[in-house]
Amino acid sequence: MKPSSPGIGLIALAALLTSAVGGPIIFTVDTFITPFDATFEGQDIVVSNAVLTVDGSHSFASLRLEHGAVLTHTASSNGGLSVVMQATNEPLLLASTNASALVNSNVNALSIVVRQQDGPLVYTNDVDYFVSTIGTLTSLQRTEFSAIPDGATVWVSYEHAHTHETGLKLSIAGDLEVESSASINGSGRGYAAGLGTGLGASIGFPLSGGGGGHGGFGGVSSTNAAGGSPSGSPFAPGRLGGCGGGGVGGLGAAGGGRVLLMVGSNVVLNGTLTVNGWNATNSRAGGGAGGSIWLTAQTLSGFGTISANGGNGEPLHGGGGGGGRIAIETKTNLFAGILDAVGGNGWQRGGAGTVFLRTNGMIGQLVVDNGGIAGASTLVQLTNVADVTLQGRAEAVVSGAQTMRNLIVRSNSS
């Protein structure tokens, strides 16, 4: 579905009518919730057969995704989301020809309007006042022959930009339910267009790209272009997946996004929760790395899929993207579905990502599993004590001394 423009519109009107009688807010058309939109904070939310795009940190009472609903966040190639805000009638004292700073940073100087506080006059830039910007701060000062009285307070209105990390960051006081036909989808919403950490290299003739890195190293290409390096923490995932290196046919694939869910009660997941890297489509380009999932809840159950897999390199020459990072902390874990963070296929398969599981506050288990196919390695750096399991032909490397309670290395892993 094509996303609608941000704003209240008909869906918000329906939401207001619904909430007025004590029911949930039901989204049935594609809708954006921007970082500073507090309209739906603390509400019971249902998304039905629509795409809900949520940017920034928000809090809901409960959340249900049904009938093909999709919950996602905006993608940004460099990992930053710029939001333009409007400041209206900010009071500003202008004395003599001294500079007075506006409250907000990153002001669009061309948008500044200065008005008389107790009258109809609109003052003129470079005639009544000057605008100056140093770094991210913007100031105004009277000119020598300004129509603004010395020592007067004026109203200043302007646009200013704020940059946020892209990602879905939800605090849900009650339950989260994802039906079998619904999804939380952050796939392909990580670093892209040759930007960000974990970028695969591009070298050789013909030009070929390594896979993006995150939880695992990206796979090398047929021209030996290195895969991207790992980043982030297995215990507190929060990084975007790295972009694959470009090939002779164009840019590498985008990495996976980030989904952080703090749920106060129960999660029932029969649909999908994914932050996979994209498969490369340009000739000889690398696949994107998996992104981040961090989920906390009282109970997790269901038969769905949770994945942070790397994307495939463009056959046969691009490197596969490394797996991403998943951390799940619950009091009770009854989940019986698929849980994966494997590398993508390519000239060399990407390294396995990491899956960290902690139940009832006990020492957690860190699993490194590459799905039974050998590939690039996975850097294991432990800041907390954990039980570590290497399996599925995963290959781990360590940096410095590591403290583990137990280490299990299964057949064909190392």
TIPA-489368 format. One line per field, with one value per residue (C-alpha): x, y, z. Coordinates in nm, 3 decimals. Layout:
! TIPA-489368
xx = X; ...
yy = Y; ...
zz = Z; ...
//
This chain:
! TIPA-489368
xx = 0.000; 0.113; 0.168; -0.059; 0.070; 0.129; -0.158; -0.477; -0.718; -1.015; -0.841; -0.765; -1.126; -1.242; -0.989; -1.120; -1.476; -1.372; -1.172; -1.460; -1.663; -1.375; -1.270; -0.933; -0.804; -0.831; -0.611; -0.758; -0.566; -0.190; -0.074; 0.245; 0.318; 0.608; 0.859; 0.678; 0.320; 0.175; -0.182; -0.189; 0.026; -0.119; -0.394; -0.502; -0.406; -0.537; -0.396; -0.612; -0.519; -0.302; 0.058; 0.141; 0.478; 0.606; 0.920; 1.080; 0.993; 0.625; 0.413; 0.091; -0.140; -0.165; -0.110; -0.278; -0.186; -0.446; -0.567; -0.239; -0.138; 0.224; 0.408; 0.731; 0.963; 1.097; 1.417; 1.711; 2.034; 2.252; 2.047; 1.917; 1.565; 1.522; 1.194; 1.096; 0.910; 0.737; 0.803; 0.528; 0.540; 0.854; 0.916; 1.257; 1.400; 1.603; 1.811; 2.040; 2.224; 2.307; 2.247; 1.970; 1.964; 1.654; 1.558; 1.584; 1.883; 1.906; 1.679; 1.586; 1.687; 1.470; 1.160; 1.202; 0.914; 0.942; 0.623; 0.532; 0.415; 0.129; 0.049; 0.017; 0.369; 0.585; 0.952; 1.193; 1.514; 1.831; 1.628; 1.496; 1.707; 1.997; 2.008; 2.332; 2.411; 2.709; 2.722; 2.366; 2.252; 2.072; 2.052; 1.872; 1.984; 1.838; 1.986; 2.101; 1.794; 1.544; 1.171; 1.184; 1.198; 1.513; 1.443; 1.121; 1.008; 0.897; 0.726; 0.948; 0.816; 1.038; 1.107; 1.372; 1.496; 1.563; 1.753; 1.657; 1.795; 1.571; 1.403; 1.090; 1.102; 0.780; 0.690; 0.367; 0.214; -0.011; -0.013; 0.129; -0.040; 0.066; -0.174; -0.046; -0.113; 0.043; 0.402; 0.644; 0.880; 1.211; 1.373; 1.584; 1.548; 1.909; 2.214; 2.204; 2.357; 2.714; 2.664; 2.697; 2.895; 2.942; 2.975; 3.112; 3.416; 3.414; 3.725; 3.845; 3.777; 3.496; 3.402; 3.246; 3.119; 3.152; 2.846; 2.744; 2.839; 2.659; 2.630; 2.860; 3.121; 2.996; 3.110; 3.391; 3.325; 3.483; 3.739; 3.821; 3.640; 3.612; 3.279; 3.171; 3.282; 3.057; 2.921; 2.690; 2.613; 2.457; 2.292; 2.144; 2.099; 2.039; 2.245; 2.130; 2.250; 2.545; 2.507; 2.659; 2.947; 2.867; 2.938; 2.984; 2.606; 2.554; 2.510; 2.500; 2.185; 2.046; 2.086; 1.805; 1.646; 1.601; 1.299; 1.304; 0.993; 0.944; 0.621; 0.483; 0.271; 0.247; 0.359; 0.174; 0.359; 0.201; 0.306; 0.655; 0.903; 1.187; 1.484; 1.650; 1.904; 1.797; 1.926; 2.157; 2.006; 2.283; 2.545; 2.823; 2.702; 2.701; 2.397; 2.285; 2.341; 2.060; 1.948; 1.851; 1.563; 1.546; 1.230; 1.141; 0.814; 0.658; 0.570; 0.652; 0.445; 0.330; 0.438; 0.560; 0.903; 1.164; 1.461; 1.758; 1.911; 2.168; 2.069; 2.217; 2.502; 2.423; 2.508; 2.761; 3.013; 2.880; 2.941; 2.651; 2.539; 2.621; 2.346; 2.207; 2.140; 1.839; 1.794; 1.482; 1.432; 1.120; 0.997; 0.848; 0.944; 0.694; 0.778; 0.766; 0.831; 1.139; 1.423; 1.708; 2.004; 2.203; 2.427; 2.310; 2.440; 2.695; 3.049; 3.107; 2.813; 2.792; 2.885; 2.621; 2.447; 2.377; 2.066; 2.059; 1.786; 1.738; 1.455; 1.345; 1.659; 1.889; 2.221; 2.131; 2.219; 2.401; 2.354; 2.567; 2.416; 2.475; 2.201; 2.426; 2.630; 2.989; 3.067; 3.245; 3.314; 3.132; 3.308; 3.213; 3.269; 3.098; 3.030; 2.811; 2.853; 2.656; 2.621; 2.752; 2.651; 2.819; 2.628; 2.511; 2.867; 2.919; 3.277; 3.348; 3.648; 3.715; 3.887; 4.063; 3.963; 3.599; 3.403; 3.151; 2.969; 2.942; 3.063; 2.909; 3.062; 2.851; 2.961; 3.122; 3.132; 3.434
yy = 0.000; 0.354; 0.549; 0.846; 1.190; 1.266; 1.437; 1.372; 1.323; 1.088; 0.810; 1.038; 1.157; 0.796; 0.732; 1.021; 0.896; 0.547; 0.656; 0.877; 0.566; 0.387; 0.157; 0.115; 0.337; 0.138; 0.218; 0.092; 0.319; 0.366; 0.617; 0.786; 0.869; 1.114; 1.149; 1.446; 1.329; 1.252; 1.203; 0.830; 0.806; 0.577; 0.446; 0.092; 0.053; -0.188; -0.193; -0.380; -0.432; -0.119; -0.002; 0.194; 0.369; 0.483; 0.694; 0.799; 0.676; 0.621; 0.456; 0.261; 0.091; -0.217; -0.307; -0.560; -0.622; -0.809; -0.892; -0.830; -0.526; -0.406; -0.207; -0.049; 0.252; 0.492; 0.397; 0.635; 0.559; 0.727; 0.617; 0.964; 1.100; 1.475; 1.616; 1.977; 2.154; 2.492; 2.742; 3.004; 3.340; 3.280; 3.598; 3.753; 4.066; 4.285; 4.548; 4.794; 4.600; 4.304; 3.952; 3.746; 3.370; 3.173; 2.887; 2.609; 2.499; 2.408; 2.694; 2.749; 3.115; 3.169; 3.073; 3.338; 3.584; 3.866; 4.042; 4.328; 4.183; 4.426; 4.534; 4.433; 4.513; 4.249; 4.350; 4.310; 4.111; 4.314; 4.632; 4.598; 4.304; 4.080; 3.701; 3.526; 3.158; 3.016; 2.638; 2.519; 2.835; 3.125; 3.481; 3.803; 4.162; 4.503; 4.714; 5.065; 5.226; 4.950; 5.008; 4.773; 4.989; 4.946; 4.703; 4.571; 4.210; 4.072; 3.752; 3.523; 3.227; 2.983; 2.624; 2.416; 2.063; 1.781; 1.464; 1.131; 0.783; 0.577; 0.284; 0.155; 0.216; 0.126; 0.095; -0.103; -0.117; -0.415; -0.684; -0.704; -0.943; -1.010; -1.230; -1.488; -1.263; -0.953; -0.838; -0.605; -0.535; -0.352; -0.542; -0.333; -0.023; -0.002; 0.160; 0.191; 0.368; 0.307; 0.482; 0.389; 0.142; -0.218; -0.123; -0.395; -0.306; -0.272; -0.370; -0.564; -0.591; -0.639; -0.438; -0.662; -0.597; -0.769; -0.821; -0.577; -0.650; -0.626; -0.930; -1.127; -1.019; -0.978; -1.239; -1.159; -1.121; -1.315; -1.033; -1.061; -0.740; -0.760; -0.788; -0.521; -0.544; -0.633; -0.366; -0.331; -0.549; -0.897; -0.809; -0.471; -0.461; -0.118; -0.081; -0.083; -0.353; -0.259; -0.195; -0.434; -0.316; -0.202; -0.406; -0.332; -0.304; -0.050; -0.012; -0.292; -0.393; -0.215; -0.359; -0.435; -0.178; -0.176; -0.271; -0.211; -0.333; -0.297; -0.482; -0.470; -0.784; -1.058; -1.093; -1.336; -1.358; -1.576; -1.345; -1.218; -0.986; -0.926; -0.694; -0.883; -0.732; -0.701; -0.931; -0.758; -0.706; -0.510; -0.719; -0.846; -0.634; -0.744; -0.829; -0.617; -0.727; -0.811; -0.539; -0.534; -0.672; -0.614; -0.746; -0.747; -0.887; -1.092; -1.380; -1.455; -1.716; -1.803; -1.990; -1.704; -1.596; -1.368; -1.303; -1.074; -1.253; -1.120; -1.068; -1.263; -1.125; -1.097; -1.439; -1.556; -1.290; -1.061; -1.144; -1.238; -1.001; -1.089; -1.189; -0.924; -0.924; -1.043; -1.015; -1.145; -1.103; -1.250; -1.406; -1.694; -1.791; -2.024; -1.921; -2.221; -2.050; -1.975; -1.771; -1.688; -1.454; -1.623; -1.486; -1.443; -1.654; -1.526; -1.590; -1.633; -1.662; -1.387; -1.466; -1.575; -1.312; -1.340; -1.447; -1.375; -1.527; -1.448; -1.588; -1.470; -1.265; -1.566; -1.585; -1.574; -1.794; -1.654; -1.862; -1.818; -2.029; -1.996; -2.229; -2.519; -2.336; -2.221; -1.856; -1.556; -1.539; -1.382; -1.162; -1.264; -0.989; -1.048; -0.762; -0.990; -1.350; -1.585; -1.945; -1.955; -2.206; -2.223; -2.433; -2.457; -2.426; -2.090; -1.969; -1.742; -1.521; -1.342; -1.018; -1.031; -1.235; -1.345; -1.472; -1.747; -1.975; -2.256; -2.297; -2.553; -2.601; -2.832; -3.039; -2.846; -2.519; -2.352
zz = 0.000; -0.068; 0.257; 0.315; 0.399; 0.767; 0.939; 1.126; 0.835; 0.836; 1.026; 1.320; 1.319; 1.332; 1.608; 1.813; 1.774; 1.876; 2.178; 2.291; 2.366; 2.534; 2.252; 2.081; 1.805; 1.483; 1.183; 0.856; 0.616; 0.584; 0.846; 0.969; 1.332; 1.338; 1.626; 1.783; 1.728; 2.071; 1.947; 2.016; 2.329; 2.595; 2.365; 2.276; 1.909; 1.645; 1.292; 1.040; 0.674; 0.672; 0.711; 1.027; 1.006; 1.346; 1.385; 1.712; 2.062; 2.146; 2.415; 2.360; 2.610; 2.386; 2.020; 1.792; 1.427; 1.227; 0.874; 0.690; 0.894; 0.879; 1.146; 1.025; 1.045; 0.784; 0.604; 0.577; 0.392; 0.656; 0.958; 1.040; 1.006; 0.974; 1.106; 1.037; 1.318; 1.324; 1.604; 1.622; 1.798; 2.001; 2.208; 2.147; 2.312; 2.074; 2.250; 2.073; 1.801; 2.026; 1.890; 2.056; 1.999; 1.906; 2.137; 1.878; 1.672; 1.303; 1.199; 0.835; 0.807; 0.499; 0.699; 0.970; 1.011; 1.269; 1.381; 1.610; 1.942; 2.001; 1.647; 1.280; 1.159; 0.991; 0.996; 0.704; 0.704; 0.631; 0.684; 1.039; 1.157; 1.059; 1.083; 1.172; 1.219; 1.406; 1.409; 1.470; 1.656; 1.489; 1.626; 1.534; 1.593; 1.519; 1.245; 1.327; 1.170; 1.248; 1.280; 1.576; 1.890; 2.096; 2.378; 2.221; 2.236; 1.900; 1.787; 1.580; 1.380; 1.190; 1.084; 1.259; 1.192; 1.434; 1.342; 1.497; 1.458; 1.236; 1.403; 1.570; 1.946; 2.124; 2.491; 2.528; 2.875; 2.806; 2.538; 2.186; 1.943; 1.584; 1.390; 1.141; 0.841; 1.002; 1.047; 1.216; 0.928; 0.949; 0.662; 0.424; 0.641; 0.755; 0.601; 0.223; -0.077; 0.040; 0.376; 0.744; 0.952; 0.841; 0.473; 0.249; 0.038; -0.342; -0.538; -0.841; -1.209; -1.271; -0.960; -0.695; -0.341; -0.006; 0.212; 0.480; 0.841; 1.175; 1.404; 1.174; 0.923; 0.568; 0.316; 0.071; -0.301; -0.586; -0.623; -0.251; -0.153; 0.225; 0.397; 0.644; 1.007; 1.303; 1.537; 1.834; 2.135; 2.143; 2.475; 2.379; 2.000; 1.854; 1.536; 1.176; 0.940; 0.718; 0.345; 0.094; -0.121; -0.473; -0.784; -1.151; -1.183; -0.904; -0.531; -0.276; -0.091; 0.215; 0.563; 0.805; 1.036; 1.413; 1.623; 1.998; 2.184; 2.560; 2.641; 2.993; 2.961; 2.696; 2.335; 2.109; 1.778; 1.510; 1.228; 1.150; 1.318; 1.072; 1.020; 0.736; 0.500; 0.138; -0.133; -0.381; -0.727; -0.901; -1.077; -0.845; -0.548; -0.182; 0.030; 0.324; 0.684; 0.923; 1.163; 1.533; 1.738; 2.113; 2.279; 2.648; 2.784; 3.061; 2.828; 2.463; 2.280; 1.930; 1.618; 1.398; 1.274; 1.430; 1.201; 1.146; 0.848; 0.606; 0.244; -0.046; -0.255; -0.626; -0.767; -0.809; -0.720; -0.442; -0.077; 0.151; 0.425; 0.786; 1.023; 1.257; 1.632; 1.832; 2.209; 2.385; 2.761; 2.921; 3.243; 3.044; 2.688; 2.519; 2.163; 1.927; 1.595; 1.385; 1.537; 1.295; 1.251; 0.975; 0.704; 0.347; 0.060; -0.191; -0.313; 0.059; 0.295; 0.554; 0.913; 1.161; 1.365; 1.738; 1.929; 2.302; 2.518; 2.887; 3.098; 3.440; 3.496; 3.490; 3.304; 2.937; 2.643; 2.340; 2.025; 1.713; 1.432; 1.057; 0.943; 0.850; 0.585; 0.648; 0.587; 0.732; 1.104; 1.396; 1.650; 2.004; 2.260; 2.594; 2.832; 3.046; 3.157; 2.933; 2.818; 2.460; 2.191; 1.849; 1.595; 1.235; 1.098; 1.268; 1.315; 1.610; 1.676; 2.004; 2.091; 2.425; 2.730; 2.749; 3.050; 2.980; 3.222; 2.965; 2.607; 2.371; 2.027; 1.813; 1.513; 1.221; 1.417; 1.570
//
